[in-house]
Amino acid sequence: MLIGHSTIEDVESALDRFGYSQDDFDFKVQDDTQYSSGLYHTYSTVHVTYKPNGIKRSYAAGHQSAFAAEFERDLQGGFYR
């Protein structure tokens, strides 16, 4: 799983808190993990599009990322409006 369940819950909560509909966003996850034998951390990029106006932004996600917090700051700051 590239995006953890708790991260998804945090994103959904932020959308609700700031009055956005989940249906108005398109989230695409790109796997950036460097797979090798043995242990490795998962990394990805989440490409977000706000459908009503086409505004897009990409966020680093995965191991030790702050994707949910960065997305929430953008919602709170009105980036997608």
Secondary structure, 3 states (H helix, E strand, C coil): CCCCHHHHHHHHHHHHHCCCCHHHEEEEEEECCCCCCCCCCCEEEEEEEECCCCEEEEEEEECCCCHHHHHHHHHHHCCCC
